[in-house]
Amino acid sequence: MGLNYRNRMRLGPLPIWRNVSRSGRGKTVSWTVKLFGISWNSRTKKKTVDLPGNYSYTTD
């Protein structure tokens, strides 16, 4: 499996996060934009909607 490293950094007051992952295969950088409980990730191109409680809904 190997050692993995993850870091998530918010970019100031904007609702944008920079996600960095490092593993044996190299470095991956993606961006997440989150507004009003709806988020979109640049690497996976998936949209996620936060629902009440610990639930969420993800589209492909």
The 8 nearest C-alpha neighbors of each residue, nearest first, counted from 0:
[[1, 2, 3, 23, 22, 24, 4, 21],
 [2, 0, 3, 23, 22, 24, 4, 21],
 [1, 3, 22, 4, 0, 23, 21, 5],
 [4, 2, 22, 21, 1, 5, 20, 23],
 [5, 3, 21, 20, 22, 2, 6, 19],
 [6, 4, 20, 19, 21, 3, 7, 18],
 [5, 7, 19, 18, 20, 8, 4, 17],
 [6, 8, 18, 17, 19, 16, 9, 5],
 [9, 7, 17, 16, 10, 6, 18, 19],
 [10, 8, 16, 11, 15, 17, 7, 14],
 [9, 11, 15, 16, 13, 8, 12, 17],
 [10, 12, 13, 9, 14, 15, 8, 16],
 [11, 13, 10, 14, 9, 15, 16, 8],
 [12, 14, 15, 11, 10, 9, 16, 32],
 [13, 15, 33, 32, 34, 12, 16, 9],
 [16, 14, 32, 13, 31, 10, 9, 33],
 [17, 15, 9, 31, 8, 30, 10, 18],
 [16, 18, 30, 8, 7, 29, 9, 31],
 [19, 17, 7, 29, 28, 6, 30, 16],
 [18, 20, 28, 6, 27, 5, 7, 17],
 [21, 19, 5, 27, 4, 26, 28, 6],
 [22, 20, 26, 4, 25, 3, 27, 5],
 [23, 21, 3, 24, 25, 2, 4, 26],
 [22, 24, 25, 1, 21, 2, 3, 26],
 [23, 25, 22, 26, 21, 27, 3, 1],
 [26, 24, 22, 23, 21, 27, 20, 3],
 [25, 27, 21, 20, 22, 28, 24, 19],
 [28, 26, 20, 19, 21, 29, 25, 18],
 [29, 27, 19, 18, 20, 26, 30, 17],
 [30, 28, 18, 42, 41, 17, 19, 27],
 [29, 31, 17, 41, 16, 40, 18, 32],
 [32, 30, 40, 16, 39, 15, 41, 33],
 [31, 33, 15, 39, 38, 14, 16, 40],
 [34, 32, 38, 14, 37, 15, 31, 39],
 [35, 33, 37, 36, 38, 14, 32, 15],
 [34, 36, 37, 33, 38, 49, 48, 14],
 [37, 35, 49, 34, 48, 38, 33, 50],
 [38, 36, 48, 34, 33, 47, 35, 49],
 [37, 39, 33, 47, 32, 46, 34, 36],
 [38, 40, 46, 32, 31, 45, 47, 44],
 [41, 39, 31, 44, 42, 43, 30, 45],
 [40, 42, 44, 30, 29, 43, 31, 39],
 [43, 41, 29, 44, 40, 30, 28, 45],
 [42, 44, 45, 40, 41, 39, 59, 29],
 [45, 43, 41, 40, 42, 39, 46, 59],
 [46, 44, 43, 59, 39, 58, 40, 47],
 [45, 47, 39, 58, 38, 57, 44, 48],
 [46, 48, 57, 38, 56, 37, 39, 58],
 [47, 49, 37, 56, 55, 36, 50, 57],
 [50, 48, 55, 36, 37, 47, 54, 56],
 [49, 51, 55, 54, 48, 52, 56, 53],
 [52, 50, 54, 53, 49, 55, 48, 36],
 [51, 53, 54, 50, 55, 49, 56, 48],
 [54, 52, 51, 55, 50, 49, 56, 48],
 [55, 53, 50, 52, 51, 49, 56, 48],
 [54, 56, 49, 50, 48, 57, 47, 53],
 [55, 57, 48, 47, 49, 58, 54, 50],
 [58, 56, 47, 46, 48, 55, 59, 45],
 [59, 57, 46, 45, 47, 56, 48, 44],
 [58, 45, 57, 46, 44, 43, 47, 56]]
